[in-house]
Structure formats: structure tokens, C-alpha cells
Amino acid sequence: MKYDYLVVGAGLYGAVFAREATKAGKSVLVIDKRPNIAGNVYTEEVEGINVHVYGAHIFHTNNKKVWDYITQYAEFNRFTNSPVANYKGELYSLPFNMYTFNKMWGVVTPEEAEAKIEEQKKAAGITEPRNLEEQAISLVGTDIYEKLVKGYTEKQWGRDCKDLPAFIIKRLPVRLTFDNNYFNALYQGIPMGGYTKMVANLLDGIEVRLNVDYLQNKAELDAIADKVVYTGPIDAYFDYKLGTLEYRSVRFETEVLDKPNFQGNAAVNYTDRETPWTRIIEHKWFEFGTQPKTVISREYSSEWKPGDEPYYPVNDEKNGALYQQYKALADMEEKIIFGGRLGEYKYYDMDAVIASALDMCEKEL
């Protein structure tokens, strides 16, 4: 059997491409080296709760085209992301807003909050932020930086804030309103029944083979398709011949607790340096759960090494330059389309992955 397209990876990018190619009358085979579909958005039912196995995924977008597309395959609930920061037992609202400023400084008006930030920024003597620490202080002042940014960020990236580029934190939401909605997005929610069900709907009627490692069987798999859509790591495709691109990885410790409520919120970030995990996710609150038990996951950030799951590309100058070299090689491959977070070495939100896949479909199909 010869296919028009072999899609490597049954995550969002691969599933969207496979669906659109099938709609266009093409024959498609989807393979994945994992034993399940849905890539990193995979959810698994435990005690009636849809557990986000590879970390919390909250869908949010301002892109109406993407929203109209994906809601054909899932009904979304009205979940709003309002994380809580826990600093040594003190609780603060995230994103940084008037609740945070009131708790931190006792200020009541936006004017007072602004004045306090300005005063701390002046005291720190920062005019042109040169690194993440200076950028954060110029956005939220020293107190908030010390308690709610520094420890969390250093755990997340495994580097001192002074050694991290300022741009990482430029998108930090700071609001002089009482708005606890982390994402400023028009459309937001979680697919009812979990992400795996949504991806299964995208792949409905399409041939999928799991536990198949493309790179180990490359020659024979390439032979059965006219074209390959590859969503794995771009450096692995070329056998790391120019060197290894860096990622941050995440490790999860998940447990079922015999109680209906552990922390009262889907996400609590632990912002002090001493707590080894970055946050705890309580999965049932993504879907307003009423189950008698609860499932929590502690998240630990770690440096990636071969064999680990790559999560966040380290998009600094060195890695950016190496990616460009790999991209030049990729552009010379006539039969292969590189896509998705790993194929394009990009820190992609879910809506951007879907948009990127739809753009590729328009060009290709």
C-alpha cells in the first residue's frame, strides 16, 4: 500500500494535517512512537478525572479561524486560568493584579500600586533592563520579584535570573485591575471529556499505528509514502550531526488522594527556591469536578538530556543559530515537511500549532 502522506507524530500538528489531507482526498498513514495518540496534550482518565499526563494544557486563543476549526472536534467548557502563587505559605493572585498588590503592600487603588512599583524601580536604579532580573523589577518592583518571580523562574530554567535574557519575561501580565484571568484571550477553555477525545475525533477514520519509531525504520517507512510530515525533533532527524539543540524537560509525580479537594484550584505555583517542585496541578478543577477523590501532579523542571521528553526549546542565541543550520538542511529535503514544536524548534501555544498546521495544509494541499 502506498500513501500520499506519512505523518510522523499523532499530536496536534500531525492530527490536523492528517484530517485536512484526508478531507482533500489524500491517503494518509499516521504513526507515533508512543503507545497513545495526542502527543503532549494526551489526557488519561483516572478515578473519572481527565489527567493531563504531560502537564497542564489550557486552550486559549484570539484567532477565530482556529477556534472555529477546533470546536468542530470538541465542545469546550468555560474554564478560566487563575493560578495562585504560594510563597512559603503566603498566597497571592496570578497574574499580578490589584489583589496581588493589595496583599503585598496593602495598597487599595491602582494609583497607589503604580506609585509603589515606580518607587521600587527607581530605588533599584534600572533604566535599560539588561537581563531577566532587571526586566522583572522594572515591571513589578523588587518585593514581587523577590517573592513571586525569582525562585520560580530559577527553578524553571535552572539558571540565575541575572543570566537569563530580559525578553523571557516581557510578556508577564501585570494588571492594575481586579482581573484574575491569566490569559487575555477571547476564547478559552478545556475540551469536555479531555484532549485525547478531541484528537481521536480529528483522527477519526484515519489509519494510525502506535509504538512505531520512525527514525529506527526510516528507509522502509519513507518507501511507502510520497511525502512525509515530520513533527519530531529536527536535530534527531539529522542524527544530531551539527550538535544537540537544548530543551528544558519536566518530570511529574502524580498521585491519587482519597479526598475530594487538595488545593481548591487547578494550578498553584510554588515560588520560593526551597520547594523543589515548581507547581502542583489538581486536574479535576479543569473540568469543575465533583468526584469523591482527586488527582494531583507535582511538576519538577529539569535540564533535558537524550532519552528525556523535550518540552521547552531554550530559544537563546546559541540554540537559535544552531536551529537555523538545521533548517537549512531541512529546506533541502524534498519529500519532508517539518512541523510543530519540535520540528520547528519553537515554543508554541496550542492555537499556534493548529494555525501553523492549517497554513501548511493550505500551501501543500
C-alpha positions as CSV (number, residue, x, y, z in Angstrom):
1,M,0.0,0.0,0.0
2,K,1.4,3.4,-1.0
3,Y,0.2,6.5,0.9
4,D,0.2,10.1,-0.3
5,Y,1.4,11.2,3.2
6,L,3.1,9.6,6.1
7,V,2.5,11.7,9.2
8,V,5.1,11.2,11.9
9,G,3.6,12.1,15.3
10,A,-0.1,12.0,16.4
11,G,0.0,15.2,18.3
12,L,-2.0,18.4,17.4
13,Y,0.1,19.3,14.3
14,G,0.1,15.8,12.9
15,A,-3.6,15.2,13.6
16,V,-4.7,18.5,12.0
17,F,-2.6,17.8,8.9
18,A,-3.9,14.2,8.6
19,R,-7.5,15.4,8.9
20,E,-7.1,18.1,6.2
21,A,-5.2,15.8,3.8
22,T,-7.9,13.2,4.2
23,K,-10.6,15.8,3.5
24,A,-8.7,16.7,0.4
25,G,-8.9,13.1,-0.8
26,K,-5.4,12.1,0.0
27,S,-4.4,8.7,1.6
28,V,-2.7,9.1,4.9
29,L,-0.9,7.0,7.5
30,V,-0.2,8.4,10.9
31,I,2.5,6.8,13.1
32,D,3.7,7.6,16.7
33,K,6.4,6.1,18.8
34,R,4.3,6.4,21.9
35,P,1.6,3.9,22.8
36,N,-1.1,6.6,22.6
37,I,-2.2,9.4,20.3
38,A,-2.4,13.2,21.2
39,G,1.3,13.9,21.9
40,N,1.9,16.1,24.9
41,V,-1.8,17.1,25.1
42,Y,-2.6,13.4,26.0
43,T,-5.2,13.0,28.8
44,E,-5.9,9.8,30.6
45,E,-8.9,9.0,32.8
46,V,-8.1,8.3,36.4
47,E,-10.9,8.0,39.0
48,G,-13.3,9.7,36.5
49,I,-10.9,12.6,36.2
50,N,-9.1,13.6,32.9
51,V,-5.5,13.8,33.9
52,H,-3.2,16.0,31.8
53,V,-0.3,13.4,31.7
54,Y,2.3,15.8,30.2
55,G,1.4,18.9,32.2
56,A,-1.4,21.4,32.2
57,H,-2.8,22.3,28.8
58,I,-5.3,25.2,28.8
59,F,-6.6,26.2,25.4
60,H,-6.7,29.9,24.7
61,T,-6.8,31.9,21.5
62,N,-7.7,35.2,19.9
63,N,-7.7,33.5,16.5
64,K,-11.3,33.0,15.4
65,K,-10.3,30.8,12.5
66,V,-8.5,28.4,14.9
67,W,-11.4,28.4,17.4
68,D,-14.0,27.7,14.7
69,Y,-11.8,24.9,13.4
70,I,-11.1,23.1,16.7
71,T,-14.6,23.4,18.1
72,Q,-15.8,21.1,15.3
73,Y,-13.9,18.3,17.1
74,A,-14.7,19.1,20.8
75,E,-17.0,21.1,22.9
76,F,-15.1,23.3,25.3
77,N,-16.1,24.3,28.8
78,R,-15.6,27.8,30.2
79,F,-12.5,27.1,32.3
80,T,-10.6,30.3,33.2
81,N,-7.0,30.0,34.2
82,S,-6.4,31.8,37.5
83,P,-3.3,30.3,39.1
84,V,-2.4,31.0,42.7
85,A,1.2,31.7,43.9
86,N,2.3,30.1,47.2
87,Y,5.3,31.8,48.7
88,K,6.2,29.9,52.0
89,G,2.5,29.7,52.8
90,E,1.5,33.2,51.7
91,L,-1.0,33.1,48.8
92,Y,-1.1,35.6,46.0
93,S,-3.2,36.1,42.9
94,L,-1.6,35.5,39.4
95,P,-1.4,37.2,37.0
96,F,-0.1,40.2,39.0
97,N,-3.1,42.4,39.6
98,M,-4.8,44.5,42.3
99,Y,-5.4,41.5,44.5
100,T,-1.6,40.8,44.4
101,F,-0.6,44.4,45.1
102,N,-3.2,44.7,47.9
103,K,-1.9,41.6,49.6
104,M,1.8,42.5,49.1
105,W,1.6,46.2,50.1
106,G,-1.8,47.0,51.5
107,V,-2.5,49.4,48.6
108,V,-6.1,49.9,47.6
109,T,-6.1,52.0,44.4
110,P,-4.4,51.4,41.0
111,E,-2.6,54.8,41.6
112,E,-1.0,53.6,44.8
113,A,0.1,50.3,43.2
114,E,1.7,52.1,40.3
115,A,3.5,54.5,42.7
116,K,4.8,51.6,44.7
117,I,6.2,49.8,41.6
118,E,7.7,53.1,40.3
119,E,9.3,53.8,43.7
120,Q,11.0,50.3,43.8
121,K,12.1,50.5,40.2
122,K,13.8,53.9,40.9
123,A,15.4,52.5,44.1
124,A,16.9,49.7,42.0
125,G,18.3,52.2,39.6
126,I,17.3,50.4,36.4
127,T,16.9,52.4,33.2
128,E,17.6,49.9,30.5
129,P,16.9,46.3,31.6
130,R,19.9,44.0,30.6
131,N,18.6,40.7,32.0
132,L,15.5,39.0,33.3
133,E,16.0,40.2,36.9
134,E,16.2,43.9,35.9
135,Q,13.3,43.5,33.4
136,A,11.1,41.9,36.2
137,I,12.0,44.6,38.7
138,S,11.2,47.3,36.2
139,L,7.7,45.7,35.6
140,V,6.6,44.8,39.1
141,G,9.1,46.2,41.6
142,T,11.6,44.4,44.0
143,D,9.2,42.8,46.5
144,I,7.1,40.9,43.9
145,Y,10.3,40.0,42.0
146,E,11.9,38.5,45.1
147,K,8.8,36.6,46.3
148,L,7.0,35.6,43.2
149,V,9.3,35.7,40.2
150,K,12.9,34.9,41.2
151,G,12.7,31.4,42.8
152,Y,10.1,30.1,40.4
153,T,12.0,31.3,37.3
154,E,15.3,29.9,38.5
155,K,13.7,26.5,39.2
156,Q,12.0,26.6,35.8
157,W,15.2,27.5,33.7
158,G,17.9,26.1,36.0
159,R,19.8,29.4,35.7
160,D,20.2,32.5,37.7
161,C,17.8,35.3,36.7
162,K,20.8,37.6,36.0
163,D,21.9,35.1,33.4
164,L,18.6,34.9,31.6
165,P,17.6,37.2,28.8
166,A,15.1,40.0,29.5
167,F,12.7,39.0,26.7
168,I,11.6,35.8,28.5
169,I,9.5,37.9,31.0
170,K,8.4,40.7,28.7
171,R,5.0,39.0,28.3
172,L,4.5,38.9,32.1
173,P,0.8,40.1,32.6
174,V,0.7,43.0,35.0
175,R,-2.8,44.5,35.6
176,L,-4.0,47.4,37.6
177,T,-7.4,45.8,37.7
178,F,-9.0,43.1,39.8
179,D,-8.9,40.6,36.9
180,N,-7.7,37.1,37.8
181,N,-7.9,35.7,34.2
182,Y,-4.3,34.8,33.3
183,F,-4.9,34.8,29.5
184,N,-6.2,37.8,27.8
185,A,-7.9,35.7,25.2
186,L,-11.2,35.9,23.5
187,Y,-11.7,32.1,23.5
188,Q,-10.6,29.9,26.3
189,G,-11.5,26.5,27.9
190,I,-10.8,22.8,28.2
191,P,-12.3,20.2,25.8
192,M,-15.0,18.4,27.7
193,G,-14.0,14.7,28.0
194,G,-10.3,15.6,27.7
195,Y,-7.8,16.3,24.9
196,T,-7.4,12.7,23.9
197,K,-11.0,12.5,22.8
198,M,-10.6,15.7,20.8
199,V,-7.5,14.3,18.9
200,A,-9.4,11.0,18.4
201,N,-12.2,12.9,16.7
202,L,-9.6,14.7,14.5
203,L,-8.1,11.2,13.5
204,D,-11.5,9.5,13.1
205,G,-11.4,7.1,10.2
206,I,-7.6,7.7,9.5
207,E,-5.2,4.8,9.8
208,V,-3.0,5.2,12.9
209,R,-0.1,2.9,14.0
210,L,1.3,3.3,17.5
211,N,4.6,2.2,19.0
212,V,6.3,2.8,15.7
213,D,9.7,4.6,15.8
214,Y,10.1,6.5,12.5
215,L,13.8,7.1,12.8
216,Q,14.6,3.5,13.5
217,N,12.6,2.3,10.5
218,K,13.1,5.3,8.3
219,A,14.1,3.7,5.0
220,E,11.1,1.3,4.8
221,L,8.6,3.9,6.1
222,D,9.8,6.5,3.6
223,A,9.3,4.0,0.8
224,I,5.6,3.6,1.5
225,A,4.7,7.3,1.1
226,D,5.1,10.1,-1.5
227,K,5.7,12.7,1.3
228,V,6.5,12.7,5.0
229,V,5.2,15.2,7.5
230,Y,7.7,15.0,10.4
231,T,6.8,16.5,13.8
232,G,9.7,15.0,15.8
233,P,12.9,16.9,16.9
234,I,14.6,18.4,13.9
235,D,18.2,17.6,15.2
236,A,17.3,13.9,15.8
237,Y,16.1,13.7,12.2
238,F,19.6,14.6,11.1
239,D,21.2,12.3,13.7
240,Y,22.4,15.3,15.7
241,K,25.2,15.8,13.2
242,L,25.6,19.5,13.8
243,G,25.1,19.2,17.6
244,T,22.2,18.9,20.0
245,L,19.5,21.6,20.4
246,E,18.8,22.3,24.1
247,Y,15.4,21.9,25.9
248,R,14.1,22.1,29.3
249,S,12.3,19.0,30.5
250,V,9.7,18.4,33.1
251,R,9.2,15.5,35.5
252,F,5.8,14.7,37.1
253,E,4.9,13.0,40.3
254,T,1.3,12.1,40.1
255,E,-0.8,10.7,42.9
256,V,-4.5,9.8,43.7
257,L,-5.7,11.2,47.0
258,D,-8.6,9.9,48.9
259,K,-10.2,13.3,49.4
260,P,-12.4,15.5,47.3
261,N,-10.2,18.6,47.3
262,F,-6.5,19.1,47.8
263,Q,-5.8,22.8,47.0
264,G,-9.0,24.2,45.7
265,N,-7.5,25.4,42.4
266,A,-6.2,23.8,39.2
267,A,-2.8,25.3,39.5
268,V,-0.7,26.5,42.4
269,N,2.8,27.8,41.7
270,Y,5.4,27.4,44.5
271,T,7.6,30.5,44.1
272,D,10.2,30.0,46.8
273,R,13.6,28.5,45.8
274,E,13.5,25.9,48.6
275,T,10.4,23.9,47.5
276,P,11.8,21.6,44.9
277,W,8.7,21.5,42.6
278,T,7.5,24.5,40.5
279,R,3.8,23.8,40.8
280,I,1.1,21.4,41.8
281,I,-1.7,20.7,39.3
282,E,-5.1,19.4,40.6
283,H,-6.6,18.0,37.5
284,K,-10.3,17.8,38.5
285,W,-10.6,21.6,38.6
286,F,-10.0,21.9,34.8
287,E,-13.5,20.4,34.4
288,F,-15.2,21.5,37.6
289,G,-15.0,18.0,39.0
290,T,-17.3,16.6,41.7
291,Q,-15.5,13.2,42.1
292,P,-15.0,11.8,45.6
293,K,-11.2,11.5,45.0
294,T,-8.7,13.9,43.5
295,V,-5.5,13.5,41.4
296,I,-2.5,15.9,41.8
297,S,0.7,16.2,39.9
298,R,3.9,17.9,41.3
299,E,6.0,19.4,38.5
300,Y,9.8,19.4,38.6
301,S,11.7,21.3,36.0
302,S,15.0,19.7,34.7
303,E,17.7,20.1,32.2
304,W,17.0,17.9,29.1
305,K,19.3,15.0,28.2
306,P,18.9,12.4,25.4
307,G,16.1,10.0,26.4
308,D,14.1,12.6,28.3
309,E,10.9,14.1,26.9
310,P,11.8,17.5,25.3
311,Y,9.4,20.2,26.5
312,Y,10.6,23.8,26.1
313,P,13.1,24.8,23.5
314,V,15.8,27.0,25.0
315,N,15.3,29.8,22.5
316,D,18.6,31.7,23.2
317,E,21.1,33.0,20.6
318,K,23.3,29.9,20.5
319,N,20.4,27.5,20.0
320,G,18.7,29.8,17.5
321,A,21.9,29.8,15.4
322,L,22.1,26.0,15.5
323,Y,18.4,25.7,14.6
324,Q,19.0,27.9,11.5
325,Q,21.7,25.5,10.4
326,Y,19.4,22.5,10.8
327,K,16.6,24.4,9.0
328,A,18.9,25.0,6.0
329,L,19.4,21.2,5.8
330,A,15.6,20.7,6.2
331,D,14.9,23.0,3.4
332,M,16.9,20.8,1.1
333,E,14.8,17.7,1.9
334,E,12.3,17.5,-1.0
335,K,10.0,14.8,0.4
336,I,9.8,16.0,4.0
337,I,7.7,18.7,5.7
338,F,9.0,19.7,9.2
339,G,6.3,21.0,11.5
340,G,5.2,21.6,15.1
341,R,7.0,22.5,18.3
342,L,9.9,20.0,17.9
343,G,10.1,20.1,14.1
344,E,10.3,23.9,14.1
345,Y,12.1,24.2,17.5
346,K,9.5,26.8,18.7
347,Y,7.8,27.4,22.0
348,Y,4.3,27.1,20.5
349,D,0.9,27.5,22.3
350,M,-1.7,25.0,21.1
351,D,-3.6,27.5,19.0
352,A,-0.3,28.5,17.2
353,V,0.4,24.8,16.4
354,I,-3.1,24.4,14.9
355,A,-2.7,27.7,12.9
356,S,0.7,26.6,11.7
357,A,-0.7,23.2,10.6
358,L,-3.6,24.8,8.8
359,D,-1.2,27.2,7.0
360,M,0.9,24.3,5.8
361,C,-2.2,22.5,4.6
362,E,-3.2,25.5,2.5
363,K,0.2,25.6,0.9
364,E,0.6,21.9,0.5
365,L,-3.0,20.7,-0.4
